[in-house]
Amino acid sequence: MDINKKPESATGQGNELAFNASRRQFFQMAGGLAGAGLLIASCRRTPPSDTYLGAGDVALLNYLYVLKQVTVAFYTQAVATPYYGITQSELELQTDLRDQEVAHREFLKKLLGADAVKTVTTQLSLVTYADKSSFLTNASNLEDISAAAYPGVIKLLKDQSYIAPLSKMCAADGRHAGYVREVLTHNYFYSSGNLDSNALNWVISPALGMARLGDYLETRFDTSKLPTF
C-alpha cells in the first residue's frame, strides 16, 4: 500500500462518476443526432440539377442537338474501335456516317447559338463495339429514333424557316437507317413493320424521343417546356 497516496474523497469519486456518465450521455446523444441526420439526408430531395432544354422552338432544336451529340459519340467510338471482322468498305461507310452526324450537330449548334445546351454527357455502356451485332442493333435503334424525330419536331415548330434544312437532315438520316438495317438484316429495310398505315415512316413525339435517348445519356434534362404531342 502506498502510504504517500492520498485517499480519494467521496466527493471526488462522485464527480468522476458524474463526468463519465455525462460523457456517455454525450456520445449517445451525438450518435442519435448523427443517425437522425443521416435519416433526414436520405429523405431530403437533391436540388434540381437537370440541364434545361429551353422552351418552344429552342427546346425542339436542342432536342435534335442532344440527339446528334449521342450519334456523333456513338459513331466516333465505333470508328475508333471497330468490330471484329469489319471490312474496309464497312469502316469507310461508318466514317461517312460519323462525319455526316458531325455536320448535322455543328449546323444545329450554330442555329441555336447561345441557346445551345452546354452539358451533354453520353453513356454508351449498352454497346459492345467489338461485336458487330451489338453495334448494328444500337446503330439501327439510334437511326430509327433520328428518322422519326425530325417529322415530330417539324410538326410543332413555330418558325417555318427551319423546316427545309431539317427535312434535308431527316432524309439523310433515313438513308443512314436504311443502310444500317440492310447490313443488320438483308432486305429488312423493305419490311412493312417500318411504316405506318399510310406507308409513311413512323413519327415520334419529342417526349418519347427524349425518353428513348435516355439509355444513351448520362446527363439528365429538364424537358418541362419541350413542346410535344
Buried (B, 14 or more C-beta within 10 A) or exposed (E): EEEEEEEEEEEEEEEEEEEEEEEEEEEEEEEEEEEEEEEEEEEEEEEEEEBBBBBBBBBBBBBBBBBBBBBBBBBBBBBEEBBEEBEEEBBEBBBBBBEBBBBBBEBBBEBBEEBBBEEBEBEBEEBEBEEBEBBBBBBBBBBBBBBBBBBBBBEBBEEEEBEEEBEEBBEBBBEBBBBBBEBBEEEBBEEEEBEEEEEEBEBBBBBBBBEBBEBBBEBEBBBEEBBBE
